[in-house]
Amino acid sequence: MAEKHDGLPEHAETISSQPSPHHHDRHAGFAGTAAGPVRHDAGNMSIGRYISTRFSSLKPPMHKAPNPITLLRLLNTRQWLFFLVAFIAWTWDAFDFFTVSLTVEDLAEEFGKSKKDITWGITLVLMLRSVGSIIFGIAADRWGRKWPFVVNNVLFIILELGTGFCSTYKQFLGVRALFGIAMGGLYGNAAATALEDCPEQARGIVSGMLQQGYAFGYLLATVFARALVNTTSHGWRPLFWFGACPPVLIILFRLCLPETDAYQERQKVRAAGHNISATFVAEGKVALKRHWLLLIYMVLLMAGFNFMSHGSQDIYPTMLENQYNFSSDAVTVTQVVANLGAMTGGTVVGYVSQIFGRRLSIITMCIIGGALLYPYTFVSDSRIIAAAFFEQFCVQGAWGVIPIHLMELSPGSFRTFVVGTSYQLGNLVSSASSTIEATIGERFPLPPKGHTKRYRYGNVICIFMGCVFAYVIVLALAGPEYLGRQFDVAHDEDMEEAAQVDQEGIERIVHHHGDGRASAEKTGV
C-alpha cells in the first residue's frame, strides 16, 4: 500500500486498525480479561509473567506522529458532528457541576449553613452519579446512544431550574442528589458517541479534545459565575437558571443525528438471533465472566483520577480567597488560566498518547504534576497563576488519555455502560474529596480576617494530591493497555459467543444491506 508523505497510508480512514508489531507483548492484559486481538496472548500469560512485564511494557511503541491537522481531517462529516454534540454536552455537564463549587460561600449564607455543609451538595452529586451511569449506560447499550442522551439533557433542564428555585437546605440537597443521577448517565454515552466511529489513528487527539469539555465547562462556569452571581437582586440563582438553557439546543442537535455506525452494526447481529433482548443479556453474562477483574481495575483507576481532578480543583478557589486573600477578580483570572492549561494539556497529551502509549503518558503527567504541587499550593501572590496553568496541564493531560483508554479496555457490547460506570463508581469512591479537604483544612487555622475564619487549605491540597499522584502511578503501571484495539463487531469475540454467530456470519449480517461503516465513510454523512 502506498504511503503518503505525512506518514499516513492512503485512504487511512477506511482501513481497519491493526495491532502494532509490539501489540501482543506490549498490551497483554490481566490473565483471562483480554479481548479482541490480544485475547490469546493475555489469556495464556501467567501472573508472574504479567507482573514481570509491567516496566518493559511501558516501552513506547513510537508510532509515527503525523500533523494533528492531518489526523483531524480523517474524520468525515458525520464523525465530526458526533464529536461536537458529545463535546458540547460534556462541557455543559461540567458547567452544571461546578456551579455549586463556585457559589459555596453564597449558598452557605443563603441557607444559614457552613461551607462544609454546602460541600455535601457536591458530594451527593458525585455519590449518585454511579446510579445514573448504570441506568443510562444499560439503556444506551441496549436501545441506542440517541434517546438516553436526550432524556439526560431533559433532566438537566428540569433539575438546574429546580436548583435555582430552592429555598431551603434540604431542598437544595434533594435536587442535587437527583441531579447526580441525571449527570451520571452522560459521560459513557458521550465517549461512545464521539469515539466508537472515530478513525483509529485520530483516537488519541480526539479523546484529548473530548475530555477537555470538562475543563472548558469549568472555565465557562467560572466566567459566568463572575458575570451572573450577585449582579442582580437574585444573588446566585441566575447562574443555575442560565445553566438550564443550552441543553435545549443540545437536544435539538442530537435529534438531527442518527445512531453511530458501531451501534447499528451490533444491533444487526443481535437481531439475527431473533431475540435482541436475549442476545443482549447473553452478552452481559459473557462480558462479566471474561472481564470481571478488568472491570474492578477500571473502577480503582478511575477512583484515582477523580480524586486527582476534584482534589486539585474543588476547594482551590476557596484556598485562593480564604488563605491567600485573593480578590474575586484575581480568583477568576487564576481559574481561567488554570483551565486554559487544562485544555492545552488534555489535547496535547491525548495526541502524544497515540505515539508513546496510554500508560506511559499518564505516569509521566503524574510525576510532573507531583513536582509542581509546592508552587501550586504554597505561592501566595500572582505568580501562582503560572503554577496553576502547568499543574492543570498535567492533571487534565493525564485525563485526556482516559476516554479512549477506557473505550479500548471495555467490552464492546457494554462499552457505554462500562466506560460510564467505571468513571462514575470512581467518582463515588472519591465523592468526599472536597468535604475531606475542607474538614481537615479547618484543623489548620490561620489568624481571622475580620469575622472571616481562615485556614491552611494549601497544606491539605498539597499532601492529598501527592498521595493521589502516587496511587495513580501505581495503578497505571500495574494495569493493561490495548492501544489500537478495534471497535467493530467483526473483531468482538464476546459478541460472537453471545450471539452464537461465527465471524463470517457476523460479516455477512453487518454488510448484507450495504449500509455499514464503509458506506457511511464514502458518503461522508
C-alpha positions as CSV (number, residue, x, y, z in Angstrom):
1,M,0.0,0.0,0.0
2,A,1.4,3.4,-1.0
3,E,2.3,5.8,1.8
4,K,1.6,9.5,1.9
5,H,4.5,11.8,2.7
6,D,2.8,12.7,6.0
7,G,3.2,9.1,7.3
8,L,-0.4,8.0,7.0
9,P,-1.4,5.4,4.5
10,E,-3.7,6.4,1.7
11,H,-7.4,6.0,2.5
12,A,-6.4,5.7,6.2
13,E,-10.0,6.5,7.3
14,T,-11.3,3.3,5.7
15,I,-8.6,0.9,6.9
16,S,-9.4,-1.3,9.9
17,S,-6.9,-0.6,12.8
18,Q,-4.4,-3.3,13.1
19,P,-2.3,-4.2,16.2
20,S,1.2,-2.8,16.1
21,P,4.2,-5.2,15.8
22,H,4.6,-4.9,19.5
23,H,0.9,-5.3,20.3
24,H,0.9,-8.7,21.9
25,D,3.8,-8.4,24.4
26,R,3.2,-4.7,25.0
27,H,-0.5,-4.7,25.6
28,A,-1.3,-8.0,27.1
29,G,-3.7,-7.5,29.9
30,F,-4.8,-9.4,33.1
31,A,-4.9,-13.1,32.5
32,G,-8.4,-14.0,31.4
33,T,-9.5,-10.5,30.8
34,A,-8.3,-9.5,27.4
35,A,-10.5,-9.5,24.3
36,G,-10.1,-9.0,20.6
37,P,-6.7,-9.2,19.0
38,V,-4.9,-9.7,22.4
39,R,-7.0,-12.4,23.9
40,H,-4.7,-15.4,23.0
41,D,-1.5,-13.9,24.4
42,A,-3.1,-12.4,27.5
43,G,-5.1,-15.4,28.3
44,N,-2.1,-17.6,28.4
45,M,0.1,-15.2,30.4
46,S,0.8,-16.3,34.0
47,I,0.5,-13.8,36.8
48,G,4.3,-13.9,37.4
49,R,5.0,-13.2,33.7
50,Y,2.4,-10.4,33.7
51,I,4.0,-8.7,36.7
52,S,7.5,-9.0,35.2
53,T,6.4,-7.2,32.1
54,R,4.9,-4.1,33.8
55,F,8.0,-2.0,33.3
56,S,9.1,-3.4,29.9
57,S,5.6,-2.9,28.6
58,L,6.0,0.8,29.1
59,K,8.4,1.0,26.2
60,P,6.8,3.5,23.8
61,P,5.6,2.0,20.5
62,M,6.8,5.2,18.9
63,H,4.1,5.3,16.2
64,K,4.6,7.9,13.5
65,A,3.4,11.3,14.5
66,P,1.6,12.9,11.6
67,N,0.5,16.5,11.6
68,P,-2.5,16.8,14.0
69,I,-4.4,18.6,11.3
70,T,-3.9,15.6,9.1
71,L,-5.3,13.4,11.8
72,L,-8.4,15.5,12.2
73,R,-9.0,15.6,8.5
74,L,-9.6,11.8,8.7
75,L,-12.9,12.4,10.4
76,N,-15.8,12.6,7.9
77,T,-18.8,15.0,8.4
78,R,-20.9,12.5,10.5
79,Q,-17.9,11.7,12.8
80,W,-17.3,15.4,13.4
81,L,-21.0,16.0,14.2
82,F,-20.9,13.1,16.7
83,F,-17.8,14.6,18.3
84,L,-19.3,18.1,18.5
85,V,-22.5,17.0,20.1
86,A,-20.7,14.9,22.6
87,F,-18.1,17.6,23.4
88,I,-20.8,20.3,23.9
89,A,-22.9,18.0,26.2
90,W,-19.8,17.0,28.3
91,T,-18.9,20.7,28.5
92,W,-22.3,21.6,29.9
93,D,-22.3,18.6,32.2
94,A,-19.1,20.1,33.8
95,F,-20.6,23.6,33.8
96,D,-23.6,22.4,35.7
97,F,-21.4,20.5,38.2
98,F,-19.2,23.5,39.0
99,T,-22.0,25.9,39.6
100,V,-22.1,24.7,43.2
101,S,-18.3,24.7,43.7
102,L,-18.2,28.3,42.6
103,T,-21.0,29.5,44.8
104,V,-20.2,27.7,48.0
105,E,-20.0,30.9,50.1
106,D,-23.2,32.4,48.7
107,L,-25.1,29.1,49.2
108,A,-23.8,28.9,52.8
109,E,-25.0,32.4,53.5
110,E,-28.4,31.8,51.8
111,F,-29.2,28.6,53.7
112,G,-27.5,29.5,57.0
113,K,-25.0,26.7,56.8
114,S,-21.3,26.3,56.9
115,K,-19.2,25.8,53.8
116,K,-18.6,22.2,54.8
117,D,-22.4,21.7,54.8
118,I,-22.7,23.1,51.3
119,T,-19.9,20.8,50.0
120,W,-22.3,17.9,50.7
121,G,-24.2,19.2,47.7
122,I,-21.1,18.4,45.7
123,T,-20.6,15.1,47.5
124,L,-24.1,13.9,46.8
125,V,-23.8,14.6,43.1
126,L,-20.6,12.5,43.0
127,M,-22.1,9.7,45.1
128,L,-25.2,9.3,42.9
129,R,-23.6,9.6,39.5
130,S,-22.9,5.9,39.5
131,V,-26.7,5.2,39.7
132,G,-27.2,7.3,36.6
133,S,-24.4,5.6,34.8
134,I,-25.8,2.2,35.4
135,I,-29.3,3.2,34.3
136,F,-28.4,5.2,31.3
137,G,-25.4,3.1,30.4
138,I,-27.5,-0.1,30.1
139,A,-30.2,1.9,28.2
140,A,-27.6,3.2,25.7
141,D,-26.1,-0.2,25.1
142,R,-29.5,-1.8,24.6
143,W,-31.6,0.9,22.9
144,G,-29.0,3.2,21.4
145,R,-27.0,6.3,22.2
146,K,-29.6,8.8,21.0
147,W,-32.6,8.7,23.2
148,P,-30.9,8.1,26.6
149,F,-28.8,11.2,25.7
150,V,-31.9,13.2,25.0
151,V,-33.5,12.1,28.3
152,N,-30.3,13.1,30.2
153,N,-30.4,16.6,28.9
154,V,-34.2,17.0,29.6
155,L,-33.4,16.1,33.2
156,F,-30.6,18.6,33.3
157,I,-33.0,21.4,32.3
158,I,-35.5,20.4,35.0
159,L,-33.0,20.0,37.8
160,E,-30.9,23.1,37.1
161,L,-34.1,25.2,37.1
162,G,-35.1,23.4,40.3
163,T,-31.8,24.2,42.0
164,G,-32.3,27.9,41.2
165,F,-35.6,27.9,42.9
166,C,-34.6,26.0,46.1
167,S,-35.5,27.9,49.3
168,T,-34.2,25.5,52.0
169,Y,-31.0,23.5,52.5
170,K,-33.0,20.2,52.4
171,Q,-34.5,21.1,49.0
172,F,-31.0,22.0,47.8
173,L,-29.6,18.6,48.8
174,G,-32.6,16.8,47.3
175,V,-32.4,18.4,43.9
176,R,-28.6,18.0,43.7
177,A,-29.0,14.3,44.6
178,L,-31.4,13.8,41.7
179,F,-29.1,15.9,39.5
180,G,-26.3,13.5,40.3
181,I,-28.3,10.6,38.9
182,A,-29.0,12.5,35.7
183,M,-25.4,13.7,35.4
184,G,-24.0,10.2,35.8
185,G,-25.6,8.9,32.6
186,L,-23.8,11.3,30.2
187,Y,-20.1,10.5,30.2
188,G,-20.2,7.0,28.8
189,N,-22.7,8.0,26.2
190,A,-20.6,11.0,25.1
191,A,-17.4,8.9,24.9
192,A,-19.1,6.2,22.8
193,T,-20.8,8.8,20.6
194,A,-17.6,10.7,19.9
195,L,-15.1,7.8,19.7
196,E,-16.5,4.5,18.6
197,D,-16.8,5.5,14.9
198,C,-13.6,7.6,15.0
199,P,-10.6,6.5,12.8
200,E,-8.1,4.6,14.9
201,Q,-5.2,7.0,14.0
202,A,-7.1,10.0,15.3
203,R,-8.4,8.5,18.5
204,G,-5.7,9.9,20.8
205,I,-6.2,13.6,19.8
206,V,-10.0,13.3,19.6
207,S,-10.0,11.7,23.1
208,G,-8.0,14.6,24.5
209,M,-10.2,17.2,22.8
210,L,-13.3,15.4,24.1
211,Q,-12.1,15.2,27.7
212,Q,-11.3,18.9,27.7
213,G,-15.0,19.6,27.6
214,Y,-14.7,19.2,31.3
215,A,-12.1,21.9,31.6
216,F,-13.9,24.1,29.1
217,G,-17.1,23.7,31.2
218,Y,-15.2,24.7,34.3
219,L,-13.8,27.8,32.5
220,L,-17.3,28.8,31.3
221,A,-18.7,28.3,34.8
222,T,-16.0,30.5,36.3
223,V,-16.7,33.3,33.8
224,F,-20.5,33.1,34.0
225,A,-20.4,32.9,37.8
226,R,-18.4,36.2,37.8
227,A,-21.0,37.7,35.4
228,L,-24.2,36.4,36.9
229,V,-23.7,35.8,40.6
230,N,-24.6,38.8,42.9
231,T,-25.0,41.1,39.9
232,T,-28.8,41.1,40.3
233,S,-31.2,41.0,43.3
234,H,-31.5,37.2,42.8
235,G,-27.9,36.6,44.1
236,W,-26.5,33.2,43.0
237,R,-29.7,31.9,41.4
238,P,-29.3,33.3,37.8
239,L,-26.3,31.1,37.3
240,F,-28.4,27.9,37.7
241,W,-31.3,29.3,35.6
242,F,-28.9,30.1,32.8
243,G,-27.4,26.6,33.1
244,A,-30.8,25.2,32.2
245,C,-30.9,26.9,28.8
246,P,-28.2,25.4,26.5
247,P,-29.4,21.8,26.9
248,V,-32.4,22.7,24.8
249,L,-30.1,23.3,21.9
250,I,-28.0,20.2,22.7
251,I,-31.2,18.1,22.5
252,L,-32.1,19.6,19.1
253,F,-28.6,18.9,17.8
254,R,-28.7,15.3,18.9
255,L,-32.2,14.7,17.4
256,C,-30.8,15.7,14.0
257,L,-28.1,12.9,14.1
258,P,-28.6,9.1,13.7
259,E,-27.2,6.3,15.8
260,T,-23.5,5.5,15.5
261,D,-22.4,3.0,12.9
262,A,-20.8,0.8,15.5
263,Y,-24.1,0.6,17.4
264,Q,-26.1,-0.1,14.3
265,E,-23.7,-3.0,13.3
266,R,-24.1,-4.5,16.8
267,Q,-27.9,-4.3,16.6
268,K,-27.9,-6.1,13.3
269,V,-26.0,-9.1,14.8
270,R,-28.4,-9.1,17.8
271,A,-31.4,-9.0,15.5
272,A,-30.1,-12.1,13.6
273,G,-30.7,-14.1,16.8
274,H,-34.5,-13.3,16.5
275,N,-34.5,-12.1,20.1
276,I,-32.5,-8.9,20.7
277,S,-33.1,-8.8,24.4
278,A,-32.0,-12.4,25.0
279,T,-28.8,-11.7,23.0
280,F,-28.2,-8.6,25.0
281,V,-28.5,-10.5,28.3
282,A,-26.2,-13.2,26.9
283,E,-23.6,-10.5,26.0
284,G,-23.7,-9.2,29.6
285,K,-23.0,-12.7,31.0
286,V,-20.1,-13.3,28.6
287,A,-18.6,-9.9,29.4
288,L,-18.9,-10.4,33.2
289,K,-17.4,-13.9,33.0
290,R,-14.5,-12.8,30.9
291,H,-13.7,-9.3,32.1
292,W,-14.7,-9.0,35.8
293,L,-11.1,-8.4,37.0
294,L,-10.6,-5.8,34.4
295,L,-13.8,-4.0,35.4
296,I,-12.6,-3.9,39.0
297,Y,-9.3,-2.4,37.9
298,M,-11.0,0.3,35.8
299,V,-13.1,1.4,38.8
300,L,-10.0,1.6,41.0
301,L,-8.1,3.6,38.3
302,M,-11.0,6.0,37.9
303,A,-11.2,6.5,41.6
304,G,-7.6,7.8,41.5
305,F,-8.4,10.0,38.5
306,N,-11.4,11.5,40.2
307,F,-9.5,12.1,43.4
308,M,-6.9,13.9,41.2
309,S,-9.3,16.3,39.5
310,H,-11.6,17.0,42.4
311,G,-8.7,17.1,44.9
312,S,-6.9,19.7,42.8
313,Q,-9.9,21.9,41.9
314,D,-12.9,21.8,44.1
315,I,-11.7,23.9,47.0
316,Y,-8.8,25.6,45.1
317,P,-10.9,28.8,44.7
318,T,-11.6,28.7,48.4
319,M,-7.9,28.4,49.2
320,L,-7.0,31.4,47.0
321,E,-9.7,33.6,48.5
322,N,-9.6,32.4,52.1
323,Q,-5.9,31.6,52.7
324,Y,-4.2,34.0,50.3
325,N,-6.8,36.8,50.3
326,F,-7.2,36.9,46.5
327,S,-9.9,39.2,45.3
328,S,-12.8,37.8,43.3
329,D,-11.3,39.1,40.1
330,A,-7.9,37.5,40.9
331,V,-9.5,34.2,41.7
332,T,-11.4,34.4,38.3
333,V,-8.2,35.1,36.4
334,T,-6.3,32.3,38.1
335,Q,-9.1,29.8,37.4
336,V,-9.3,30.9,33.8
337,V,-5.6,30.5,33.2
338,A,-5.6,27.1,35.0
339,N,-8.4,25.9,32.7
340,L,-6.6,27.1,29.6
341,G,-3.7,25.0,30.9
342,A,-6.0,22.0,31.4
343,M,-7.5,22.3,27.9
344,T,-4.0,22.6,26.4
345,G,-2.7,19.6,28.4
346,G,-5.6,17.3,27.6
347,T,-5.4,17.9,23.9
348,V,-1.6,17.6,23.7
349,V,-1.2,14.6,25.9
350,G,-4.1,12.8,24.3
351,Y,-2.3,13.3,20.9
352,V,1.1,12.1,22.1
353,S,-0.5,9.0,23.8
354,Q,-1.1,7.7,20.3
355,I,2.7,7.8,19.9
356,F,4.1,6.9,23.4
357,G,1.2,4.8,24.7
358,R,-1.6,5.4,27.2
359,R,0.0,4.3,30.4
360,L,3.4,6.0,29.9
361,S,1.6,9.3,29.1
362,I,-0.5,9.0,32.3
363,I,2.5,8.2,34.5
364,T,4.7,11.0,33.1
365,M,2.0,13.6,33.7
366,C,1.5,12.4,37.3
367,I,5.3,12.6,38.0
368,I,5.5,16.2,36.6
369,G,2.2,17.2,38.4
370,G,3.6,15.9,41.7
371,A,6.7,18.0,41.2
372,L,4.6,21.1,40.7
373,L,2.4,20.7,43.8
374,Y,4.6,23.0,46.0
375,P,4.2,26.1,43.8
376,Y,0.6,25.2,43.1
377,T,-0.4,25.4,46.8
378,F,2.3,27.5,48.6
379,V,2.9,30.5,46.3
380,S,0.8,33.3,47.8
381,D,0.9,36.0,45.2
382,S,0.1,36.4,41.5
383,R,3.0,34.1,40.5
384,I,0.7,31.2,41.5
385,I,-1.1,31.7,38.1
386,A,1.8,30.1,36.3
387,A,1.8,27.1,38.7
388,A,-1.9,26.7,38.2
389,F,-1.6,26.6,34.4
390,F,1.1,23.9,34.4
391,E,-0.5,21.8,37.3
392,Q,-3.8,21.7,35.5
393,F,-1.9,20.9,32.2
394,C,-0.6,17.8,34.0
395,V,-3.9,16.8,35.7
396,Q,-6.0,17.2,32.6
397,G,-3.2,16.0,30.4
398,A,-3.5,12.6,32.1
399,W,-7.3,12.9,31.9
400,G,-7.1,13.5,28.2
401,V,-6.0,9.9,27.7
402,I,-8.9,8.5,29.7
403,P,-11.8,8.5,27.3
404,I,-10.0,6.4,24.6
405,H,-8.1,4.3,27.2
406,L,-11.4,3.3,28.8
407,M,-13.0,2.7,25.4
408,E,-10.1,0.4,24.4
409,L,-10.3,-1.5,27.7
410,S,-14.1,-2.0,27.7
411,P,-16.0,-5.0,26.4
412,G,-17.6,-3.9,23.1
413,S,-21.2,-5.0,23.9
414,F,-21.3,-2.9,27.0
415,R,-19.0,-0.1,26.1
416,T,-21.2,2.8,27.2
417,F,-22.2,1.1,30.5
418,V,-18.6,0.1,31.4
419,V,-17.0,3.4,30.5
420,G,-19.7,5.4,32.2
421,T,-20.0,3.2,35.3
422,S,-16.3,2.7,35.9
423,Y,-15.9,6.5,35.7
424,Q,-18.8,7.2,38.0
425,L,-18.0,4.5,40.5
426,G,-14.6,6.1,40.7
427,N,-16.5,9.3,41.4
428,L,-18.4,7.5,44.1
429,V,-15.2,6.5,45.8
430,S,-13.8,10.0,45.5
431,S,-17.1,11.7,46.3
432,A,-16.0,13.1,49.6
433,S,-12.8,14.8,48.3
434,S,-13.9,18.4,48.8
435,T,-15.5,17.5,52.2
436,I,-12.4,15.7,53.4
437,E,-10.2,18.6,52.3
438,A,-12.5,21.2,53.9
439,T,-12.8,19.3,57.1
440,I,-9.0,18.6,57.5
441,G,-8.3,22.2,56.4
442,E,-10.3,23.5,59.4
443,R,-7.8,21.8,61.7
444,F,-5.1,24.2,60.5
445,P,-6.4,27.7,61.3
446,L,-4.9,31.0,60.4
447,P,-5.5,34.4,62.1
448,P,-9.0,35.5,61.1
449,K,-9.7,38.4,58.8
450,G,-12.4,40.4,60.5
451,H,-15.2,38.0,61.1
452,T,-14.0,35.5,58.5
453,K,-12.2,32.4,59.7
454,R,-9.2,31.4,57.7
455,Y,-7.5,28.0,57.2
456,R,-4.3,26.5,55.6
457,Y,-6.1,24.7,52.7
458,G,-2.9,24.7,50.7
459,N,-1.2,22.3,53.0
460,V,-4.1,19.9,52.8
461,I,-4.3,20.1,49.0
462,C,-0.6,19.5,48.6
463,I,-0.4,16.4,50.8
464,F,-3.7,15.0,49.5
465,M,-2.6,15.4,45.9
466,G,0.8,13.9,46.5
467,C,-0.8,10.7,47.7
468,V,-3.2,10.7,44.8
469,F,-0.5,11.1,42.2
470,A,1.4,8.2,43.7
471,Y,-1.7,6.0,43.7
472,V,-2.4,6.7,40.0
473,I,1.2,6.0,39.0
474,V,1.0,2.5,40.7
475,L,-2.4,1.7,39.2
476,A,-1.3,2.8,35.7
477,L,1.9,0.8,35.9
478,A,0.0,-2.3,37.1
479,G,-2.8,-2.2,34.5
480,P,-3.2,-3.3,30.9
481,E,-3.3,-1.3,27.7
482,Y,-5.0,-2.1,24.4
483,L,-3.6,0.7,22.2
484,G,-5.2,0.4,18.7
485,R,-7.9,-2.0,19.6
486,Q,-10.6,-2.4,17.0
487,F,-14.2,-1.5,17.9
488,D,-16.1,-3.1,15.1
489,V,-18.3,-6.2,15.7
490,A,-16.2,-8.4,13.4
491,H,-13.4,-8.3,15.9
492,D,-15.5,-8.8,19.1
493,E,-15.2,-12.3,20.4
494,D,-17.7,-11.6,23.2
495,M,-20.3,-10.8,20.6
496,E,-19.5,-13.9,18.6
497,E,-20.0,-16.1,21.6
498,A,-23.1,-14.3,22.9
499,A,-24.9,-14.2,19.6
500,Q,-23.7,-17.7,18.6
501,V,-22.7,-16.4,15.2
502,D,-19.3,-17.1,13.7
503,Q,-17.1,-14.4,12.3
504,E,-18.2,-15.0,8.7
505,G,-21.8,-14.8,9.8
506,I,-21.2,-11.5,11.6
507,E,-19.6,-10.0,8.5
508,R,-22.5,-11.2,6.3
509,I,-25.1,-9.8,8.7
510,V,-23.4,-6.4,9.1
511,H,-22.7,-5.8,5.4
512,H,-25.8,-7.6,4.0
513,H,-27.6,-4.4,3.1
514,G,-24.5,-2.5,2.1
515,D,-25.2,0.3,4.6
516,G,-22.3,-0.3,7.1
517,R,-19.4,1.8,8.2
518,A,-17.6,1.8,4.8
519,S,-20.7,3.1,3.1
520,A,-21.1,5.9,5.6
521,E,-17.5,7.0,5.1
522,K,-17.9,7.1,1.4
523,T,-20.9,9.4,1.6
524,G,-19.3,11.5,4.4
525,V,-22.5,11.8,6.3
